[in-house]
Amino acid sequence: MSNSSHSSKEERFAAFGNKSFSKYFLARFLTYFATQIVSVAVGWQIYDLTRDPALLGWIGLVQFTPALLLVVITGITSDRFGRRLIMGLSVFVEMLCGLVILGLALTGNFEPVYVLITLTVFGVARAFHTPAASSLVVNIVPKELFANAVGWSTASWQLAGIVGPVAGGLLYGISGAFAYGVAVILFLFATILIFSIAKPSQIIEKDRGGLKKLVGGFSYVWKKKVILGAISLDLFAVLLGGAVALMPVYARDILNLGSEGLGLLRAAPGIGAVIMIGLITAFPIRKHAGLLLFVSVALFGLATVIFGVSTYAWLSIFALMLVGGFDMVSVYIREVLMQLWTPDHVRGRVNAVNAIFIGASNELGEFRAGFMAAAYGAVFTVTIGGATAIAVAGVWAKIFPSLRKAQSLDH
C-alpha cells in the first residue's frame, strides 16, 4: 500500500483514534439497533392483530408528541447538565420501556392502548436522548475531527438502520417476546458503554436567564437562515414524503413478503444510506453543498414515487435504497452545518429544536401516512407524498437562496 493511500485511510477513520468517540459510536449504534428491532416488531404485531393502518400512525404520534411538548426542557437540560449523563439515563429508560413491552408480549396483554402508553414514555426518553447525544460528540473529539466524527456518528445509526430492521423481522419470526428481549439487552449494553466514556469538557451556562434563555435554540435557528432552511427542508420533505410507517402494509398486502420481508424493506434505506456515507467520506463535499442538498431531496422524492407505485419486490427494495442514499446526503449536510455553526453553550437547545424537526418529519410523518392511508390507500399516500417532496425542494430552493448558494460546509 502506498503512503498516500495509507494516509487517506487513516484520515477516513481519524475519529476512531479517540477512545471516547469509539465508545460513543458503538453506544449510539446499539441504541438505534435496539430501537429498530422494537419498531419493526411492534409495528408488525400491532398491524397483524388489528389490520388498522391508523394505529401505525398513532405509533408515530405518541413518540413525537413528547419531543414537541418538552422541547424547551430537553434543550436546556442538555446545556446545563452533563450530556453523557442525560444520554445514559435516557437509554436506561428506553430499556425499561422495552422490558414493559416484553412483559406485555409474554403475558398476552399486547393491547394497543398499553403499547401506545409505553411508547409515549419511550418518546419522552428519546426527547431527552436526541439533543444530548447529538451535542455530546462535539465535546469528545477535537474540532479538526468533527466533520469526520459527524459522518461516522450518522453512519452508526444508518448502519443500525440496515441490520436492525432485518434482525427485527427475523427475531419476530421466532417470537415477538424474543425480539423485545434482544432489544432490552442491547439497550443495557449501550447504557454501560455511555457511562464508561470519560467525562468530557462542556461549556455550562450558569445564568438561568428566564424565558429568553429557554427559547435560545429557536432564536438561533431563526436568525441563521442557512440552518433554518436546511432543517425545515428536511422536515417538510420527509413529513410529506416518508413511507416507513406503511411498510407493514406493503410487506403484507402489496408485495406479499411477510415479516422477514418487512425487515428487508425497513433495511433497504439504511443500506443506501451507508453506501452514500461511504462515498461522502471518501469524497468529501467541498463545493456546491447547498445545491447538492436540494438535488438530493428532489431525488429522494422521485425514489419515493417509484417505491409507491412498484409491485415488484426487487424494484421496491432498490427504490428504498435510493430513498436512503439521497436522504443521507441531506442528513449529513444538515448535521455538519448545524453543529459547526452553533456555539457550544447553546448547542443542546439548537439540537432540541432539530430533534423537533426530525421528529415531526419522521414520527409525525408516520401519523400523517397512517391516517391518510386509512382514508385513501397506501399506494396513493406514498406516491403523492413523494411528488410533494419534489415540489418542496423546488420551493425551498427559491425561498432560501443563501442555502442554495452555500459552497462549503464550514463558515
TAWOLIN-V340964 format. One record per pair of residues at least 12 apart in sequence whose C-alpha atoms are under 8 Angstrom apart, sorted by the first residue. I is the first residue (numbers start at 1). J is the second residue. Records with the same first field share a line. If there is no record, write none. Layout:
# TAWOLIN-V340964
I->J  J
This chain:
# TAWOLIN-V340964
12->148  281  282
13->148
14->145  148
15->141  145  146  148  149  152
18->141
20->140  197  198
21->137  140  141  149
23->193  194  196  197
24->137  193  194  197
25->152  153  156
26->156  190  193
27->189  190  191  193  194
28->153  156  157  190
29->156  157  159  160
30->160  186  187  189  190
31->91  186  187  190
32->157  160  161  164
33->157  160  161  163  164  183  186
34->164  182  183  184  186  187
35->164  183
36->160  161  164  165  168
37->164  165  167  168  169  179  180  183
38->98  168  179  180  183
40->165  168  169  262  263  266
41->168  169  172  176  179  180
43->56  59  248
44->248  259
45->176
46->112
47->248
52->374
53->246  249  370  371  373  374
54->367  370  371  373  374
55->112  370
56->245  246  366  367  370
57->245  364  366  367  368  369  370  371
58->116  367  370
59->116  119  363  366  367
60->245  362  363  364  365  366  367
61->363  364  366  367
62->116  117  119  120  123
63->119  120  121  122  123  124  363
64->123  356  359  360  363  364
65->120  123
66->120  123  124  127
67->123  124  126  127  128  355  356  359
68->356
70->127
71->127  352  353  356
72->214  215  349  352
73->214
74->127  128  131  349  352
75->128  131  132  214  217  348  349  350  351  352  353
76->214  348  349
77->348
78->128  131  132  135  348  349
79->203  204  205  345  346  347  348  349
80->204  205  206
81->204
82->202
83->132  133  135  136
84->132  133  136  194  195  197  199  200
85->195
86->128  129  132
87->128  129  130  132  133  194
88->191  192  194  195
89->191
90->125  126  128  129
91->125  126  129  187  188  190  191
92->187  188  191
93->122  125
94->122  125  126  187
95->183  184  185  187  188
96->184
97->118  119  121  122
98->180  181  183  184
99->180  181  184
100->118
101->115  118  180
102->176  177  180  181
103->177
105->176  177
106->177
127->352  355
130->351  352  355
131->348  349  350  351  352  354  355
132->348  351
134->348  351
135->339  347  348  351
137->149  150
138->339
139->200  201  202
140->200  201
147->336
148->281
150->332  335  336
151->277  281  332
154->332
155->273  274  277
158->270  271  273  274
159->270  271  274
160->270
161->266  267  269  270  271
162->266  267  268  269  270  271
163->267
164->267
165->262  263  264  266  267
166->260  262  263  264  266  267
167->263
168->263
169->259  260  261  262  263  264
170->259  260  263
172->259
173->259  260
202->344
203->344  345
204->345
205->345
214->349
215->349
216->346  349  350
217->346  347  348  349  350  351  352  353
218->349  350  353
220->350
221->350
225->400  402  403
226->400  402  403
227->334  337  338
229->396  400  403
230->334  403
231->334  354  357  358
232->357
233->392  393  396
234->297  330  331  357  358  361
235->357  358  360  361
236->361  389  392
237->297  301  361  388  389  390  392  393
238->361  362  365  389
239->360  361  362  364  365  366  368
240->361  365  368  385  386  388  389
241->301  304  365  382  384  385  386  387  388  389
242->304  361  362  365  366  369  382  385  386
243->304  366  369  382
244->266  366
245->366  367  369  370
246->366  369  370  373  378
247->262  265  266
248->262
249->378
250->378
251->265
254->311
255->311  312  313
264->317
265->316  317  320
268->317  318  320  321  324
269->320  321  322  323  324  325
270->321  324  325
271->321  324  325
272->320  321  322  323  324  325
273->321  324  325  326  327  328
274->325
275->325
276->325  326  328  329
277->325  328  329
285->408  409
286->407  408  409
287->407  408
288->405  406  407  408
289->333  404  406  407  408  409
290->403  404  405  406  407
291->403  404  405  406
292->329
293->329  330  333  404
294->393  394  397  404
295->393
296->326  327  329  330
297->326  327  330  389  390  393
298->389  390  391  393  394
299->323  326  390
300->322  323  324  326  327  386  389  390
301->323  385  386  387  388  389  390
302->386  387  390
303->319  320  322  323  386
304->319  320  323  382  383  385  386
305->382  383  384  385  386  387
306->319  383
307->319  320  382  383
308->378  379  380  382  383
309->379  383
333->409
336->409
337->409  410
340->410  411
341->410  411
369->381  382
